Amino acid sequence: MLKSDLIAILVAKRQLTQKQAELTIETIFESMKAALCRGDNIEIRGLGAFHVKNYQGYNGRNPKTGEVIPVKPKRGILFRTGKELRDRVNRGHAPQKQQQVAPPKSETGTA
């Protein structure tokens, strides 16, 4: 799903104009980006949570030359699905039990 798909859904379901839907989606995404840049976590019930994780700096190694290179500390973003979404996704893709099929019986009565 693309951002344009979300906009189209808003237009269809909420009778918003294209411009209103675009502004709504942009406002939501910009707010989320700003919160993550500040280091805030975002939790959306029923969907999941975005977490900012801080990684320590470390000494890496150039695989070609073997030279030790310091890697600066950095931040990454993790997303963890909520239980409700995880259950809903898995409900449609639960492994199905295979039915045991009896071998066909021969007409003579021997298998």
N, C-alpha and C positions, 0 to 999 in steps of 0.2 A: 504494500500500500504506500502510496506517495502522498506528499502534502496536498497535491492537487486533488487527490481522491477524497481526502478529509474535507477539503473546501466544497467539493461537489456534494458530499453527503450533507453538510450543513445547509447548503442551498436547497437541496431536495426536501430534507426532513423538517427544517425550521423556517422555511420560506424567507430566508435572508437573501439579500442581493449578493452578487458575486463579490463585490467590494467589501461588504460587511463581513462576509465569511472569511475573506482573505485577512482582513484586519483582526478578526477574532483569533484565527489560527496563529498569525504572526505575534499577537500580544501574548498568547499562551507560551509559545516557543521562546520568545525573547525573555519572558519572565523566568522560564526554566533555565535558560542559558545563564542569565545574570545570577540566579541563585547558586548554580553549580560553580560559576567563576568565583563567587564569594566563599566557596567551600561549604555551602549549606547542602543538606540532603533533601531530597524530594520524595515524599511518599504519597502515592495515589491509591487509595483503597480500592481493592478489586482488580488492580492492574499490577502494581509492584512498586519498587523503590529504587531511586538512583542514589548512589553513595559516592562521595569523593574519597579516594584512597590516596594517602601520601606514601610515596616510595622513597626510601633512603638512597643516598648516593652510594656508589660502590666503584671498585676498580674492575673495569672490564679488560678484555684482551682482544687486540686486533688479530683475527685468525690467520691473516697472511703473513704478518711480520712477527707476531708474538709480543708486540709492544704493549705495555700496560697503559690503559687509557682511563682516566677518571670519568665516571658517568655521574652527571649532576642529579641531585634529588628532583623528583617530578611528582605530579599528581595525575591520577587516572580516574576514569569514571566507571563504576560497576553498576549493572542493573540486575536486580533480583526480582523474579516474578513473585507475585502474591499467591497465596494458597488457592484462592478462588479461581484465578486465571489458570494456574497450573493444573488444577483438577478439571477445569472445563476443557482445556486442550487435550488432556490425557483421556477424558471420557470418550471422545470420538475415536481414539486410536488405541484402545485397550487391546492387548493381545487376545485373539480369539482362540478358544479351545478347538483343536481339530477333532472332528468326529471320527470315531473308529468305524471304518467301513468293513463290513464282513465280506470275505472273498465270495465270489459267486459260486453257487453250488452247481456241480455238474449234473447232467441229466441221469448219469448212471448211479449217482449217490456217493461216488468217491470223489475226494477232493484232488 
